[in-house]
Amino acid sequence: MMTGWFPRKLQAQLMLLTSGAMLAVIVIYAGHTLNEQTGIARGSIEQQAAALARNLAISSAGPLVLGNIDVIDELLERSADFHDVIELQICDPGGRVLSHVARASTQAASSRVFDSPAQRLTLPQNAHPVVGSERVRGSERLVAWYPITAGNLLGWIRADFSTATIDTIRRGIWLSTLAAVALVTVGGSLLLYLFLRRPMRALEAARQFAIILDRSEGTQLPPTPAPVEIEDLERALNTASTNLHQQRLQLADIIGRLRQQEIVLSKRNAQLDAIFTLSPDGFVSFDNRRCVDYANPAFLHMTGLTLNDIAGLEAQAFSIRLAALCEPDARFPGMHVMRTAGIDATGQRQLLTLADASKRILEVKLRTAEEGSVSQILYFRDITHEAEVDRMKSEFLSHAAHELRTPMTSIYGFSEVLLNMSVDEATQQELLSTIHRQTGSLVDIINELLDLARIDARRGRDLHMETVDLAELVRATLADLAFDPARWPIHFTPSATPMQARADPAKLRQALINVVGNAQKYSPQGGAICIELSREPGAVGIAITDHGIGIQAKDLPHVGERFWRADVSGKMPGSGLGMAIVKEILQLHGGRLAIASEFGKGTRMTLWLPCGTSGDRLASPILA
């Protein structure tokens, strides 16, 4: 594309380019000539300066030895009349000027200059002749230094020469160049105009023909009278116009179909982008060079990587980067291993565990393609919850089997004794009592397991939420407990104002019974059990305090875990499920369990629940 200042007419372009080329040649030649001539002139002046400085050094050696300064002054005054000399100086080895002659210009007469005794010239570093350029008082000079010797260094000659001759030569060359430029521009333009006038007319006619042909929609136009070359061009344009018109119609149809396909592909791509973006599973795609091309947000969130970290990585480098994020015993095996082993084809599962705080467990699958822009895709599914559920199920079954086996072993063993051995009536009664007691424990464990299973299955859908008066519920619950009041006296301190909670009365009563039962069970030496109501913004609580064995600080986080018991000796009866049920019930109510304990002194457990509203119907304190 031509710039704005460049003419659009071909004739003007040819004239401008030709003139520009000739001007460039002239300017280059003038520059070469200028450089060559100024070099010759400078060399001549430098030779003169060196010769003059040398002659003055030789001539002034004798007078300088004798200390005859007047002779040296006359020598400098005679020498200053040479052409281009501006200034001549003689100084001692320390740079102090002994004699100084100068001219205001190359045409003026020379005169002596009396320098201050304190003034010093800057001398060359070595005792050798030196010729160079310096700027003195704003103008350039050629300066020649020559040492004065007579066995020893007596001083220096400094000769300053004007460069006016070089400036005169340079000015003359440029004036000649400008005259040549003007002559070439005018003469060349005129000759080009005369030479191009007729061909340009024919070309303009052909241009007008092409413009009309462009608007003819493929119609053949009659040729115009013109040179044979132009007639052949018009004939070719006629044929090309007809063919192009047909091809344009075909292309318009093809473009229309492609646009429809593009709309379909655009919609499909938008859908795929939305699917990959919103998918909870991770995807990483590789281009046909097996380099990372795309990773969806789910994968980046799982691994903590960014797209800039992995974009463009080759498959092996990506494998190393991902393996570095994994636990040593559950690393990513690498793309090559997954392809060669055919893990997906054989139905094997490839799992990896991330080494960060999340400890995510990811299942990886690989899909390959032989064609297209995508060579392979890695699929990542977060199965951490699934693995944790499987672990919890296995752990639950293991604990349940262990807890059930203890009473079952006693029941089975003592019943076998009764069946196979003859025992007296007292022993028989003792064995039957043990079987009955262990059967009761077994029933309690099964009931608690069923309670937990029911809570897990329904997740609060069977709750009957009402506004419960906590004081009335505590009194009704304590009335049903059969504790020895002398050994475990219960002190209940109600609040001065009514306290109401939004809860299921039956479920809350079950939780309270479990906590009070634990307070009695883990106070084997007896001790008062204190119950009081408390309040905090948006919540009310039932606090149960015992004076039993307490819980060690390291064990507090485990309270509420299934089958976990504070007494590891096994002397305290129980399955370790009671507090788990309490914790589940409180969570379903939107509440929480707070525990404070001092080992050997007792424990305080507070059941916190959301506050009830005074407008709700109060539940009956008489609970079935």
C-alpha positions in Angstrom: 0.0 0.0 0.0 1.4 3.4 -1.0 1.9 6.0 1.8 -0.2 9.2 1.8 2.6 11.4 0.4 3.4 9.0 -2.5 1.5 9.8 -5.8 -0.9 7.3 -7.1 -0.4 8.0 -10.8 2.1 5.5 -12.4 3.7 8.2 -14.5 4.3 10.4 -11.5 5.6 7.4 -9.6 8.1 6.5 -12.3 9.3 10.1 -12.6 9.6 10.4 -8.8 11.5 7.1 -8.4 13.8 7.7 -11.3 14.6 11.3 -10.1 15.1 9.9 -6.6 17.5 7.2 -7.8 19.6 9.8 -9.8 19.6 12.2 -6.9 20.7 9.4 -4.6 23.6 8.5 -6.9 24.7 12.1 -7.2 24.5 12.6 -3.4 26.5 9.4 -2.8 29.1 10.4 -5.3 29.3 13.9 -3.9 29.7 12.5 -0.4 32.5 10.2 -1.6 34.2 13.1 -3.4 33.8 15.4 -0.4 35.3 12.7 1.9 38.2 12.0 -0.5 39.0 15.7 -1.1 38.8 16.8 2.5 41.0 13.8 3.4 43.6 14.9 0.9 43.4 18.5 2.1 43.6 17.5 5.8 46.6 15.2 5.0 48.4 18.0 3.2 47.8 20.4 6.1 49.0 17.8 8.6 52.2 17.2 6.6 52.8 21.0 6.5 52.2 21.3 10.3 54.5 18.4 11.0 57.2 19.8 8.7 56.9 23.3 10.2 57.0 22.0 13.8 60.0 19.8 13.0 62.0 22.7 11.3 61.1 25.0 14.2 62.3 22.4 16.8 65.6 22.0 15.0 66.1 25.7 14.5 65.2 26.6 18.1 67.3 24.0 19.8 70.5 26.1 19.7 68.9 29.4 20.9 67.0 27.5 23.5 70.3 26.0 24.9 71.8 29.5 25.0 68.6 31.0 26.5 68.4 33.5 23.6 64.6 34.1 23.7 64.8 37.0 21.3 66.1 34.8 18.5 63.3 32.3 19.2 60.7 35.1 19.0 62.0 36.3 15.6 62.1 32.7 14.4 58.4 32.2 15.4 57.4 35.6 13.8 58.9 34.7 10.5 57.4 31.2 10.5 53.9 32.5 11.4 53.6 34.0 7.9 53.2 30.5 6.4 49.7 29.8 4.9 47.1 28.4 7.4 49.3 29.1 10.5 47.2 30.5 13.3 49.4 30.2 16.4 53.0 29.1 17.3 54.3 28.4 20.8 57.5 27.1 22.4 57.4 25.8 26.0 59.9 24.2 28.4 59.5 20.6 29.5 57.2 21.7 32.2 54.7 23.3 29.8 55.6 27.0 30.7 55.3 29.1 27.5 58.7 30.7 26.5 57.6 32.3 23.2 54.1 32.8 21.7 53.1 34.2 18.3 49.5 34.3 17.1 47.3 35.6 14.2 43.6 36.6 14.4 43.1 35.0 11.0 45.1 33.5 8.2 45.1 36.9 6.4 46.1 39.0 9.4 49.6 39.8 10.5 51.2 37.9 13.4 51.9 39.4 16.8 53.6 38.3 19.9 51.5 37.1 22.9 52.8 37.4 26.4 51.5 34.6 28.6 51.3 34.5 32.4 54.2 32.6 34.0 51.7 30.5 35.9 50.0 29.3 32.6 50.9 25.8 31.6 50.3 23.9 28.3 49.0 20.3 28.4 51.9 18.3 26.9 51.8 15.0 25.1 52.4 12.0 27.3 55.3 10.7 25.3 58.3 12.6 23.8 57.3 11.9 20.2 55.8 14.1 17.5 52.0 14.3 17.6 49.5 15.7 15.1 45.8 15.9 15.8 42.6 18.0 16.0 41.5 20.2 18.8 38.7 22.7 19.4 40.1 26.0 20.6 37.7 28.8 21.5 34.8 27.2 19.6 36.7 26.4 16.3 38.5 23.3 15.1 42.3 23.4 14.6 45.0 21.1 13.5 47.7 21.0 16.2 51.2 19.6 15.7 53.6 18.9 18.7 57.3 18.3 18.2 59.9 17.8 20.9 63.0 20.0 21.1 66.0 17.9 22.0 69.7 18.3 22.3 70.7 15.2 24.1 67.9 15.9 26.5 64.3 17.2 26.2 64.6 21.0 26.1 61.0 21.8 25.4 58.1 21.5 22.9 57.0 23.2 19.7 53.2 23.6 19.3 51.9 24.7 15.9 48.1 25.5 15.4 46.8 25.4 11.8 43.5 26.6 10.5 41.0 24.2 8.8 39.5 27.0 6.7 40.9 25.4 3.5 39.0 22.2 4.2 35.8 24.1 4.8 36.3 26.0 1.5 36.7 22.7 -0.4 33.7 21.2 1.3 31.5 24.2 0.4 32.6 24.1 -3.2 31.8 20.4 -3.5 28.3 20.9 -2.0 27.6 23.9 -4.3 28.6 21.8 -7.4 26.4 19.0 -6.1 23.4 21.2 -5.7 23.8 22.5 -9.2 24.0 19.0 -10.6 20.9 17.9 -8.6 18.9 20.8 -10.0 20.0 20.0 -13.6 19.3 16.3 -13.3 15.9 16.9 -11.7 14.7 19.2 -14.4 16.2 17.4 -17.3 15.4 13.9 -16.2 11.8 14.8 -15.4 11.3 16.4 -18.8 12.8 13.4 -20.7 10.7 10.9 -18.7 7.5 12.9 -19.3 8.1 13.0 -23.1 9.0 9.3 -23.1 6.1 8.1 -21.0 3.3 10.3 -22.3 2.0 8.0 -25.1 2.3 4.7 -23.2 0.5 6.2 -20.3 -2.4 7.3 -22.4 -2.9 3.7 -23.7 -2.6 2.4 -20.2 -5.2 4.9 -18.9 -7.6 3.7 -21.7 -7.0 0.1 -20.5 -7.7 1.2 -16.9 -11.0 2.8 -17.9 -11.9 -0.4 -19.8 -11.2 -2.5 -16.7 -13.3 -0.2 -14.5 -16.3 -0.5 -16.8 -15.7 -4.3 -17.1 -15.8 -4.6 -13.3 -19.3 -3.2 -13.3 -20.5 -5.3 -16.2 -21.3 -8.4 -14.0 -19.5 -10.8 -16.4 -20.9 -9.2 -19.7 -18.4 -9.1 -22.6 -17.4 -5.5 -23.7 -16.3 -4.5 -27.2 -12.5 -3.7 -27.4 -11.4 -0.1 -27.8 -8.9 1.1 -30.5 -5.5 0.8 -28.8 -2.0 -0.7 -29.5 -2.0 -4.5 -30.0 -0.7 -5.1 -26.5 -3.6 -3.2 -25.0 -6.1 -5.0 -27.3 -4.7 -8.4 -26.1 -5.0 -7.2 -22.5 -8.7 -6.2 -23.0 -9.5 -9.5 -24.6 -7.9 -11.4 -21.7 -9.8 -9.2 -19.2 -13.1 -9.9 -21.0 -12.5 -13.7 -20.7 -11.3 -13.5 -17.1 -14.3 -11.3 -16.1 -16.7 -13.9 -17.4 -14.9 -16.8 -15.6 -14.5 -14.8 -12.4 -18.2 -13.9 -12.4 -19.2 -17.6 -12.6 -16.7 -18.5 -9.9 -17.9 -15.7 -7.7 -21.5 -17.1 -7.8 -20.1 -20.6 -6.9 -18.0 -19.1 -4.1 -21.0 -17.2 -2.8 -23.0 -20.4 -2.5 -20.1 -22.2 -0.8 -19.5 -19.4 1.6 -23.2 -19.4 2.5 -23.0 -23.1 3.4 -19.8 -22.6 5.3 -21.4 -19.9 7.4 -24.2 -22.2 8.3 -21.7 -24.8 9.3 -19.7 -22.2 11.2 -22.8 -21.2 13.2 -23.4 -24.9 14.1 -19.8 -25.4 15.1 -19.8 -22.2 17.1 -22.8 -23.3 19.1 -21.3 -26.7 19.6 -18.0 -25.2 20.7 -19.9 -22.9 23.1 -21.7 -25.9 24.6 -18.4 -27.8 24.9 -16.7 -24.8 26.5 -19.5 -24.5 29.0 -19.4 -28.3 29.8 -15.7 -28.3 30.3 -15.8 -25.1 32.4 -18.6 -26.2 34.6 -17.6 -29.8 34.9 -16.5 -30.9 38.3 -14.1 -33.4 36.6 -10.7 -32.3 35.3 -9.7 -32.4 31.6 -6.3 -31.8 30.0 -6.0 -31.9 26.2 -2.8 -32.2 24.1 -2.3 -31.0 20.6 -1.0 -33.0 17.6 2.6 -32.4 18.9 1.5 -33.9 22.3 2.0 -30.6 24.1 -0.5 -29.3 26.6 -3.1 -27.2 24.8 -6.0 -26.8 27.3 -6.8 -27.5 31.0 -10.3 -26.8 32.4 -10.8 -24.9 35.7 -11.7 -28.1 37.6 -8.2 -29.6 36.9 -6.5 -26.3 37.9 -8.5 -26.2 41.1 -7.7 -29.8 42.0 -3.9 -29.4 41.5 -3.4 -25.8 42.4 -1.6 -25.2 39.1 -2.3 -22.3 36.7 -2.6 -22.6 32.9 0.6 -20.6 32.5 2.4 -23.3 34.5 1.6 -26.1 32.1 0.6 -24.5 28.7 2.8 -25.8 26.0 4.5 -28.5 28.1 5.5 -31.7 26.3 3.8 -34.8 27.6 6.9 -36.0 29.5 7.5 -32.6 31.1 3.8 -32.5 32.1 4.1 -35.9 33.6 7.1 -34.9 35.7 5.3 -31.7 36.8 2.2 -33.6 37.9 4.1 -36.4 39.6 6.0 -33.8 41.7 2.6 -32.8 43.2 1.8 -36.4 44.3 2.6 -38.5 47.4 5.6 -40.8 46.8 3.6 -44.0 47.1 0.7 -42.7 44.8 2.5 -40.8 42.0 1.3 -40.1 38.5 2.9 -42.9 36.4 3.3 -40.8 33.3 1.6 -40.5 29.9 3.9 -43.0 28.2 3.3 -45.7 30.9 -0.5 -45.2 30.7 -0.4 -45.5 26.9 1.8 -48.6 26.8 0.2 -50.4 29.7 -3.4 -49.8 28.3 -4.8 -49.2 31.8 -8.2 -48.0 30.5 -8.5 -50.9 28.1 -7.9 -53.5 30.8 -10.3 -51.9 33.2 -7.6 -51.1 35.8 -8.0 -47.9 37.8 -5.1 -45.5 38.0 -5.2 -43.5 41.2 -2.9 -40.7 42.5 -2.8 -38.8 45.8 -1.9 -35.1 45.9 0.7 -34.2 48.5 -0.9 -30.9 49.4 -3.1 -30.2 52.5 -6.2 -31.4 50.7 -4.8 -35.0 50.1 -7.1 -35.4 47.2 -7.3 -38.8 45.6 -7.8 -38.6 41.8 -8.7 -41.2 39.3 -6.9 -40.7 36.0 -8.0 -42.0 32.5 -6.4 -41.5 29.2 -8.0 -41.3 25.7 -5.9 -41.1 22.5 -6.8 -40.1 19.0 -4.8 -40.6 15.8 -6.2 -37.7 13.8 -7.3 -34.1 14.3 -5.8 -31.3 16.5 -6.3 -33.3 19.7 -3.9 -36.2 20.1 -4.9 -37.3 23.7 -7.0 -36.2 26.6 -6.4 -36.9 30.3 -9.5 -37.2 32.5 -9.3 -36.6 36.3 -12.1 -37.5 38.7 -11.9 -36.5 42.4 -12.8 -39.7 44.3 -11.6 -38.3 47.7 -15.1 -38.5 49.2 -15.7 -41.9 47.6 -12.5 -43.2 49.1 -13.2 -41.6 52.4 -16.7 -43.2 52.5 -15.2 -46.6 51.7 -12.6 -46.2 54.4 -15.2 -45.1 56.9 -17.5 -48.0 55.9 -14.6 -50.5 56.4 -13.6 -48.9 59.7 -17.2 -48.8 60.8 -17.8 -52.5 60.0 -14.5 -53.4 61.7 -15.4 -51.5 64.9 -19.0 -52.8 64.8 -17.8 -56.4 64.4 -15.3 -55.9 67.3 -18.0 -54.4 69.6 -20.5 -57.1 68.7 -18.1 -59.9 69.1 -17.3 -59.1 72.8 -20.9 -59.7 74.1 -21.5 -62.5 71.6 -18.5 -64.4 72.8 -19.7 -64.2 76.4 -23.2 -65.3 75.4 -22.0 -68.1 73.2 -19.4 -69.4 75.8 -21.7 -69.3 78.8 -24.7 -70.8 76.9 -22.3 -73.6 75.7 -21.4 -74.3 79.4 -25.0 -74.5 80.3 -25.7 -76.9 77.5 -22.8 -79.2 77.9 -22.0 -79.1 81.6 -23.9 -79.8 84.8 -23.6 -76.9 87.2 -25.2 -76.1 90.5 -28.1 -73.7 90.7 -26.1 -70.8 91.9 -23.6 -71.1 89.1 -26.4 -71.5 86.6 -28.1 -68.4 87.9 -24.8 -66.4 87.6 -24.2 -67.6 84.1 -27.8 -66.8 83.0 -27.3 -63.3 84.6 -24.2 -62.8 82.6 -25.9 -64.0 79.4 -28.8 -61.6 80.1 -26.5 -58.7 80.8 -24.4 -59.3 77.7 -27.6 -59.7 75.7 -28.7 -56.3 76.9 -25.4 -54.8 75.9 -25.8 -56.4 72.5 -29.3 -54.9 72.2 -28.0 -51.5 73.2 -25.2 -51.6 70.6 -27.7 -52.7 67.9 -30.1 -50.0 68.8 -27.4 -47.4 68.7 -26.2 -48.7 65.3 -29.8 -48.5 64.1 -30.1 -45.0 65.4 -26.9 -43.9 63.6 -28.1 -45.7 60.4 -31.5 -44.0 60.7 -29.8 -40.6 61.2 -27.5 -41.1 58.2 -30.3 -42.3 56.0 -32.8 -39.6 56.8 -30.5 -36.7 57.5 -33.1 -34.8 59.5 -36.1 -35.5 57.3 -37.9 -37.2 60.2 -37.3 -34.3 62.7 -40.4 -32.7 64.1 -39.2 -29.2 64.9 -41.0 -27.3 67.7 -40.2 -24.6 70.2 -39.1 -26.5 73.3 -39.0 -25.1 76.8 -35.5 -26.4 77.9 -36.2 -26.2 81.7 -39.3 -28.4 81.3 -37.5 -30.8 79.0 -34.6 -31.2 81.5 -37.0 -31.8 84.4 -38.9 -34.4 82.5 -35.7 -36.2 81.3 -34.2 -36.3 84.8 -37.4 -37.8 86.3 -36.9 -40.9 84.2 -33.3 -41.4 85.2 -32.6 -44.0 87.9 -29.4 -42.7 89.5 -28.5 -43.3 93.1 -29.1 -39.8 94.5 -26.7 -40.3 97.3 -23.8 -41.3 95.0 -24.6 -39.1 92.0 -26.7 -36.1 93.2 -28.1 -34.1 90.3 -28.3 -30.3 90.7 -30.4 -28.5 88.1 -30.3 -24.7 88.0 -32.9 -23.3 85.7 -32.6 -19.8 84.3 -34.4 -16.8 85.7 -36.1 -16.3 82.3 -37.7 -19.0 80.1 -35.3 -20.4 77.6 -36.7 -21.9 74.4 -35.0 -23.8 71.6 -36.1 -24.8 68.1 -35.7 -28.6 68.3 -37.3 -32.1 68.0 -38.1 -32.9 71.7 -37.6 -36.6 71.3 -34.2 -36.3 69.6 -33.0 -33.7 72.1 -34.1 -35.8 75.0 -32.1 -38.8 73.6 -29.0 -36.6 73.3 -29.5 -35.3 76.9 -29.9 -38.8 78.3 -26.7 -39.9 76.5 -24.7 -37.0 77.9 -26.0 -37.3 81.5 -25.5 -41.1 81.3 -21.9 -40.5 80.3 -21.5 -38.1 83.2 -22.7 -40.8 85.6 -20.7 -43.6 83.9 -17.4 -41.7 83.9 -17.7 -40.8 87.6 -17.2 -44.2 89.1 -16.3 -42.8 92.5 -19.6 -40.8 92.5 -19.9 -37.0 92.6 -22.5 -34.3 91.9 -23.8 -33.8 88.3 -24.7 -30.2 87.7 -27.0 -29.1 84.9 -27.6 -25.5 84.0 -29.0 -23.4 81.2 -27.0 -20.8 79.4 -27.5 -18.3 76.6 -25.4 -16.6 73.9 -26.4 -14.5 70.9 -28.8 -16.6 68.7 -28.4 -19.8 70.7 -29.3 -21.5 74.0 -27.4 -24.3 75.7 -27.7 -27.1 78.3 -24.5 -27.5 80.2 -23.8 -30.8 82.0 -20.8 -30.9 84.4 -19.5 -34.0 86.2 -16.6 -34.5 88.6 -15.4 -37.8 87.1 -12.2 -39.0 85.5 -12.2 -36.3 82.8 -10.7 -36.4 79.3 -7.0 -35.7 78.4 -6.4 -32.7 76.2 -5.1 -34.8 73.3 -8.3 -36.9 73.2 -10.8 -34.0 73.2 -10.8 -33.7 69.3 -11.9 -37.4 69.1 -15.0 -37.0 71.2 -18.0 -37.8 69.0 -16.1 -40.2 66.7 -17.9 -43.5 66.2 -16.6 -46.3 68.5 -14.1 -43.9 70.2 -14.1 -44.1 74.0 -12.3 -42.0 76.5 -11.6 -45.1 78.7 -9.3 -47.4 76.7 -9.0 -49.9 79.6 -12.4 -51.4 78.8 -13.5 -51.2 82.4 -16.3 -48.7 81.5 -19.3 -50.3 79.7 -20.4 -48.9 76.5 -20.0 -49.1 72.7 -18.5 -45.6 71.9 -21.5 -44.6 69.9 -23.4 -42.5 72.4 -21.5 -39.3 71.8 -21.5 -39.9 68.1 -25.3 -39.9 68.2 -25.3 -36.7 70.3 -23.1 -35.0 67.9 -25.2 -36.1 64.9 -28.4 -34.9 66.5 -27.0 -31.5 67.3 -25.7 -31.1 63.8 -29.1 -31.9 62.3 -30.6 -29.2 64.6 -28.0 -26.7 63.4 -26.3 -26.7 66.8 -23.0 -27.9 68.2 -21.3 -29.7 71.1 -18.8 -27.7 73.2 -16.5 -29.7 75.5 -14.2 -28.5 78.3 -12.4 -31.0 80.5 -9.6 -31.4 83.0 -8.1 -34.8 83.3 -8.8 -36.3 86.7 -11.2 -33.5 87.8 -14.2 -33.7 85.5 -15.9 -32.7 82.2 -18.3 -30.0 81.1 -20.4 -30.6 78.0 -22.7 -28.0 76.5 -25.4 -28.8 74.0 -25.9 -25.5 72.0 -29.2 -25.1 69.9 -30.7 -22.3 67.9 -33.1 -20.1 69.9 -36.8 -20.7 69.5 -39.5 -18.0 68.9 -42.2 -17.1 71.4 -44.9 -17.4 68.8 -44.3 -21.1 68.1 -46.3 -23.8 69.8 -44.6 -25.2 72.9 -43.9 -29.0 73.0 -45.4 -31.0 75.8 -42.8 -31.9 78.5 -44.4 -35.3 78.9 -42.5 -37.4 76.3 -43.3 -40.9 75.4 
